[in-house]
Amino acid sequence: MREAILAAMPILVWVLAALNLFLLILIFKEYGKNKYNKLPFLMGVLAFGLFYDSLIIALGTVMPEGGFFKAISQIRFMLHGFLIPLIIPISAMALRLKPKALKTVWLATLVLMLVGLISGICVNTEARTVGGIIRYASSAQTPGWAEAVQNGLSYVTVFLIIIAGAVVLIKEKTPHFLLAGFFMLAFTILGIFLGKSPDGDRTKSLMFFISMFGETLMTLFFLLFHKKRAKADRRINER
């Protein structure tokens, strides 16, 4: 299984980058239909971060180590820490929280975005090559708190999507938001088990690649959730 994944990786990372760009465009087209609705805008900004991440991974198949590539790879971690907290207001809007509650959510989100950005700046990267892909990953020199923030934001927000999605499913009979979190979590777990190197070397893990499928599916189901909710809201307004 691992050998098959390694052989397919150089092509599939470009496919995933293209899919992320396509979804990014579709989400912003949805925002263009109703600029008063900020949910697709926030989803689009988040999708941009995921597209950038996938593009940098894909560029690792053709770009050499060092210099420019190292610099643009550092931005991956900065965008991750800065944009992942947007899942909090996205989830709050999915739950249709009232304006007063949303203000509190945004205050907490802005604090986390700042902390996440600083953690991304503080990540110390090192070049790793797996499956013909060069990428810059967090090294042992990264401060423990920065590593904890980067990882914590990822795991906490996934469970937040799942919890919010379960509530939305019960209230609105719409499964898409829940599925966004489910697939993100599922591919993270798959990455842990399928991506493990036989010799136990963590630097050869394929988790970064396998989790990309979860990120792409999360973006897709965010888009589907918005489209279905927007359609339902239009029906209500037409009554």
N, C-alpha and C positions, 0 to 999 in steps of 0.2 A: 504493500500500500504506500509506504513512504517513498519508495523509488518512483512509483507512478506519479505521486504528487510533485516530487522534485523535477521530474521530466516535463510536467505540464506548467509549472510555475511561471517561467519566462513569458509564455503566451497569455496565460490566464490573468496575470497582473495587469496587462494592457487591456484585456477585455473588461475587467472590473473597473479600471479607470475610466474607460469609455462609457460604461453603464452608469457610473457615478456622475459623469458630466451630463449625460442624457437626463437623468433624474433631476439633477440640479436645474437644468433648463426648464423642465416640465413644472417643477415646484414654483419657480419664479414666474412662469406663465400663469399659474393659478393665482399668484399674488397680484399679477397685473389685472386680473378680472375684477378684483375688489380690494383696493388698497386700504380700505378701512379695516379689513381683517388682517391683523398682524400675525396670526398663527402661521400661515404659509411663508411669511417673510422670515420668521424665526427658524422655521424648518429649512428654508433655503440657505440661510446663513450657516446653519449647522451642516447642511449638505455640502456647502462649499468647503468647509474644513475637512470633511471626509473625502471629498474629491481631491483636495490638495494632498492629503495623506496617501491616497492610492496612486496619485500621479508620481509622487516622489519615489514610492516603492517601485513603480513601473520604470522610472528613469534609471533605477539601479541596475537595469539590464544592459544599459548602453553607456552610462557615465562612469568615469574613473573616480577613484577615491580622492579625498582631499579638497582643499580650496573651496571652490564654488559649491560643489555638491554637499560638502559638509555644512556650509552655511545655510543652504536652503533646506537641508534636513533638520537643522536646529529649529527652524520655523515650524516644522511638524509638531514638535513638543510644545511650542508656545501656543499654537492654534488649538492643540488638544486641550491644554489647561484653560485656555481662554474661552473656548466655544462649547465644550461639553456641558458646563453648567447651564447653558441655555435649555437643556432638557428639563430643567426644573420649571421655568415659566411655560414651556411647551406643554408639560404635563398638567400644570395648573389651568391652562386655557382649555385643555382637553376635558378637564373636570368642570369647566365653566365656573370657576371661583369668582366671587364677587370682586368688584374693583378695589375695595379696601383690603381684602386678603391678597389680591394680586400685588398691591404696593409693597406689602411685607415680603412677598415672594421675590419681587424684583430687588429689594434691598439686600436680601440674603444672597441672591444670584450675583449681584454686582461685586459683593465682597469675595465670593468664591471665584469669580472671573479674574479678579485682580490677583488673588492668591495663586490661582491656576497659571496665570501668565508668568508670574515671578518664578513659579516652580519650573515652568518650561524653559525659562532663561537659564536657570541654575542646573539643568540636566547636563551632565558631562557625557558626550557621546564618543563611541568608538566604532570603527568600521567592522562589519561582519559580512561574510559572503556565504550564502546558502542557496543551493539550487540555481547557481549562476546569477544571483541577484545580490548586488552590493547594497547594503543599507547601513545607516548610522543608528545604533541602538544605545540605550542608556548603559553606561559603564559602571564599574565598581566605585569609581570616584564621584558618582552622583551623590549629593547629600541625601541622607536617609529620609528627611522630611519631604524633599522634593519628589523622591520616588514614591513615597506614601501618598502624597497629594495626587500625583498623576494616576496611580493605580486606584486609589480610593474614589476619585471622581468617576472613573469608568464603571466600577462595580456598583457603587451606590446608585448612580443614575439609571443603570439597567434595571435594578430592582424597583426603582421609582416608576419607570415606564410600565413595568409589569403590574404593580399595585394600581396605578392610575388606569391602566388598560382594563383590569378586572372590574373596577368600578364602572367604567364607561360601558363595558359589555353588559353588566347587570342593568344599568339605567337606560341605555340606548340600543341594546342588542346589536352593537357594532364591535366586531372582534379585531379590527385592523390595528388599533393602538396596542392592544395586548400582544398581538402577533409580532409587532415591531420589537417589543422587549423580549418575547420568547425566542425569536430567531437570533437576536444578539447574544442572549445567554447561552442558547444551544450551541452556537458555533464557538463561543468562548470555551465551553466545556469540551467540545470536540477538539479544539486546538490544544487543550491541555493533554488529552489522551492520544490523539492521532499525531500531534506535532512533536511529541517527545522523541529526542534522539536516542537510538539504541544504546549508545555509550554513556548516556546520562549527561552529556555536555549541553548545558542550557543555552549556550551561544549558537547551537545548531537547531534550536527549536523552530518548528514551522507554525507556531501559534500566531505569529504576526500575519501570516498569509491566510490561514484558515479563518481567522476572525474577520478578515476583509469581507468574506461572504455574508457574515452576520451584519456588518455595517451597511452593506449595500441593500440587504433585505429590510433592515430597519428603515432606511430612507424610503424604499419602495412602499412599505406599509404606512409610513407617516403620510406619504402622498395620497395613498388610497383612503386613509382615514379622513384626511381633509376633504377630498373630493366627495365622499359619501355624506359627510356632515354638511358641507356647503349645499349639496343637493337637497338634503332634508330641511335645512333652514330656509331655502328658497320656497319649498313647498308650503312651509308654515306661513311665510310672509305673503304668499299668494292667496291664502284663504281669506 
